[in-house]
Amino acid sequence: MQMIVGSELKGPSDGGWMDVLNPATLEVINRVPKANVEDVEQACAISAESQHLWSDLTFDQRKKVLAQIADDIKANMDDIAATITAEVGKPLGEAKHEALACASTFKFFSTLDVEEEVLNDTESVRLSVIHRPIGPCALILPWNFPFALMGWKSAPALLAGNPLVVKPAPTTPLGNMKLGNILADRLPKGIISVVTGADDVGKALVTSKHIRRVSFTGSVETGPKVLEGIAASGLKKVSLELGGNDAAIVAKDFDLSKVASLMWSSFRNAGQVCIAVKRVYVEEPLYEDLVKAYVASMDGIKVGNGAEAGVNMGPLNNLPQLKVVQNMVQDTKDNGGTIKFGGNTLMGQEGFPGYFHEPTVCTDVDESFSVVSNEQFGPIVPIVPVPSIDDALDRVNSSRFGLGGSVWTNDMELARRVSEHMQCGTSWINTHMIVEKNAPFGGVKASGIGRELGRWGFEEFTEPKTIYMKK
C-alpha cells in the first residue's frame, strides 16, 4: 500500500517498506512505505501551496464535503472494520463501532454552525470576532483507535479550512490510508497527505517550517519531545492528548448488579483505551463483595482473534505493550500483591500465536505499586480499598495524570461533589468512557493540553481574528 503525498499515491523514496502485522496471528497483512525527511517536507510544502484551494471555499461548501465523507465511510464500513480488526486486533464489533464513530464525527462537524461573534455594535463602532484557518496541520495518531482519532482531528481541521499532513502509528497505518484515500477523492488536490514511517517522520513533521498546527495523541513520554521540536523550529499551535491513569471511585452504596459496566470500562479493547478505568478505589465496607462480583463478571470475557465470532477481547497491539503488562504483573507479585484473576501471558499457547494476555485483576496493592501509579494500557486493573471517598479523591488528585475519572454511587449529591473536584478533563457518574461529539475532550496535568471535539475542538484549529470597524 502506498502513502499519499499531496493527494497523490507515492511509494518509498529510499527508506524501503515497513511490514504491517496482524497482532493476533503475527502474519504480515500488508506493507507501507517508510517515508524519509524529504517525503515529509514535500507533503508539507504541497499543503502550504494548496491551502487556498480549500480555505477559499465557503464554510457551507466545506460542510457539504464533510457530509459526503461521512457517507463514504459508512458505504465502506465492512472493509474498513475488517482492516481495523486486522491491524489493531480489536473484535470486529468494536472495529465497526470505531468506523461508525469516525463517520459520525464528520457528520457532526458538517452540521456545526460557527457564526461571527459580535462583541459591540453601536452607531460608531462594530467589534466582532471571526475564526480563520491556521494553515497546514500535522496530525500524529496512536495505534489504539487510529481510524476514529483521525476523524476527531481531521474533521474540525478541515471544517476550519486547513490542509492536513497525517502520520499514522507504525503498527496501524492501513485504516488511516483508507481514510486518506476517501479524503483525497473529495478534497482539492494537495489538501491531504498521509506519510508513513517511524519516529523520524514524526520529528520531521513537527519541525517543518510549513506546519502551523500540531495535534498529537500518544504517550506521556513522547509529548514533551513534541513540544521540544516545536520550540526548536518556531512557534506553532499545539494540542497533546497523552493518556491517563483513570480512576473509578466506588462508594459503599454501589449496586453490585451493575458491576459488569464497571468491569468493561477497564477491559474494552484489551484495556488499550486512554480513558479506560485503570484503577478502582472502593470504600472498605464494600471491598470484598466488589472484588468477588467484579471477578465473577469477567467470566463473560472471551479472548481470541477479533475476527472470530464470539470473541470480545483481542490481543495487545504490539510486543512492547505486551511486555509492559507482563512487567506490571511481575512487579505486583514481587512486591506482595495478589493476582485475583488471570495474570498469565497467553502468547505462544495453542490458539494464541499473537500478543495475547489474560484479563487480570490485582489486589493487596497501593500507590507504591507500578500497576496503581502508572498507566498500564493493557488488560490489567488493580482494586484498592479506601477508608473514605475523600481519601480516594485525594489519591486520585495526587496523580500526575488527569484525563478522566468516574464515581459510582446512588448518592447524587456526593457524586456531583466528587466529580467536580476530580482533577481531570472529563468526569463520569455511574458510567465511564462515554464521549460525546459536542463536548470537549482532553486532559489536565501530564495528560495533555488542548481539547478535541465540539466547538472547542473546532476552535483549536483556527485563529480567532478581531475585526474593528469604525463607522
C-alpha angles and dihedrals in degrees: 000000000000128000124240120244115178091344091305127109113247135181126214119300100204104321097086125215135311122217118231113213132204100234091210096054103016088228119143105248099176143332134233134197119273099227122214131212092270091055090052094048091048091053092048093048092050090050092054093047093047101043095100091060088067106026092051090064117094121260090250092051091054091047090054091055091050090053090052091051090053089054092047091054091051091048090056096039099124095049093045093048092050089052092050091050092047097051103028099035099226122137116275093247091056090046091055089049089053093051091048090049090055092050091049090051091057089045092051094051090045087065099040114119115207110180131186108270113227111208098176134005118177136148091275107028140036116192119186144157126224131180118240130187117267099212134245111006127206113214114194113191137201129225102240099069102006098155098044094045093050085058093047090056105032100046097060092037091054093044088056090054101255129141117231139224110188127197114194123204110269093243097047112037100125100080090044089053090052091052089045090056091050089052093046090055092053105034130071114269114281098021097104131046128168113194119188126206147090135293094303089063091054092048092050090049095050093048098044113123089222096059115092101174133034123197112186132180116184146087129344088238095055098044096075090049088057089053091048091053092049093048091051095050105041135284118308133167111255142184124190127194103188107174130255149227097238117198130208114208110204119197122214090250093060114136105241091203086076095053094110090067090054092046095051089050085070103039107040109123087010089294092300095130122112090220098041117129101263099172132024122208114192131181110256098244089062098035102099094042092047093051091051094047093044093051092045091054090057091071085085092065115103114189120205149092107337091223091064122092116255096020112128101170124048133187131289109272098240143009097253090057091048088053090052089058093044091052092050092052091050092046090052092052094043092054098048102267123142127238103216095178135012117339098162133114110234097191110121096019119118109288093012109083094149138064097302127156130175118252103259137201123195128197136175089052137121139177091297088071119084091225089064103036099041135053111261098189089196143077098297129100133175123218113208127188117224131189093228145000090251090055090052091049091052090052092048094049094046089066121101088228126083114167105117143337141176142209123210117202145113090234103092094186090055091044093053093048093049094044092051093051098046108110098229142100097250130025123192129197117213091345139054141204096031110142122184122202094226096053128077118256127197145094144262131222112007091350092079151266131270132026139260131205131027122045087311090062091049093050090053087068095049141069112229108228124200117216117196114190122191107205 
